[in-house]
Amino acid sequence: MLIVMNRPEENRESIRMAIYLRCHPYDRWEMISHRHALLMCARVMGFPEPAVFFDNGPSSRETRPFLEWLIQRVNQGEFNTVLIPGPFVFSIDDLEARAVIAYLQDAGCVVLEMPYRSTCDTHQTRPS
């Protein structure tokens, strides 16, 4: 399963982006560093401000209400791009994670995996 990382031919203004995060067990800091990195990555790549969907606490085997809500909204055409840190947010089981990605893609959505930090980093490397 290929996760598209760039779509330079896409008109950035036509992209309706969402971010999806899941953390298990519950994270009282709500993955603020991950959320910030994804939001910054979207900005650096020139995308409009994304909506954030975050399941905090449930394992990949439990009900994930924000993932379900995201899928419903993708099906309704509200989002056409989902930015994630990696497929593991959908499930720790690779087959299940790929199935979610395939479902989103079949619904007309592109799933972008956040590139390595250096790609989205806006700061220069500090001198030694």
N, C-alpha and C positions, 0 to 999 in steps of 0.2 A: 504494500500500500504506500503510495507516494503522498507525502504531505508537501504541498506547494509552499515555498518559502518566499517567493516574490512574484508579483504580477505587474511588471512595469507598464504593460500595455493598457492596464485598467485605469480608467479615469478616477483619480483618488476621491473626487467629490461624490461619485456614485456609490462608493463603498459605505455600507451600513454595518459597522463593526461591533462585535461583542467580544469580551474577554471571558474565558471560563477558567475558574480555579476550583480545586477541591483539596481539602486538607483533612487527613485522618491521622491521629485523633484531633479533637478540637484544638484550635490554636487561638489562644486569647488575644494575640496580637493581630489576628486575622490576615496573616500572610502579607503584611504591609510591604515588605521588601519585594516580594514577588509581584504584587499588584503594581507597585511603583515602577518596577522594571518593565512590565508589560505596557503600562500607560506611556512610559518614556519611549519605549520601542515604537509604539504606534505613532507618537508625535514625530520622532526622528525620521520615520519612514514616510511622513507626510499624510497620514490617515486622519480623518476626523476623530474627535473624542469618542472612544468606545464606551458602550454600556458594560458594566461588570456584573457577572453572575458568579456567585461564590457559595459553594456548599461547604460549610465549616463543621466538621465532625463526622459525617457519615462515611463509612467505608465504601469501597466500590461495589460491595455486595448488598448494601442497604439502599433504600429509596434516597435519591438525590433530587430534592425538589427544584433546585435552581437549574440543574441540567434538564429536567423535564420541561421547565418553563422556557429555557433557551430553545430547546427543540421545537416546542409549540410555536414560538415566535419566529424561528427560522422557517417552519412550515407555512406560516402566515405571510412570509416575505418581508418581515421587518428587519431581518439581518441577512446579509449575503456573505459575510466574512466572520470567522471566529479565530481569534488569536489565543494561543495556548503556550505554556512553557514547554510542553511535551505531551505525547499521547497518554502518559501515565495519569494525567488528571481525569481521564475518562474511566480508567480501570487499571489495576495492577496486572490484570490478565491481558496479554498482548492481543489475543484474538478478539476479546470483548472491546478493547480500546479501538482496534481497527474497524470493528463493526459499527461503533458509534461514528467514527470518522466517515466511513462509507455511507452511513445513513444521512449525515449532514451534507455530504457531497451530492448524494442522489437528490436531496431536497434543493439543490442549486447553490449550496454554500461552499465557499473555499475555506479550508482549515489551514491557517498559517501557524507554523511552529516558530516560536521566538528564536532568532539566530543567537549564536554565541554572543557573549557580552560585548566583545570588541566591535561587532557589527552595529550595535545600537548605542554604544557608549559615545556620549557627546563630549567627553573630556579628553584632553591630550594625555598621553602617557607621561607620568612624572619623571623628571630626570633622576638618574641614580645619584 
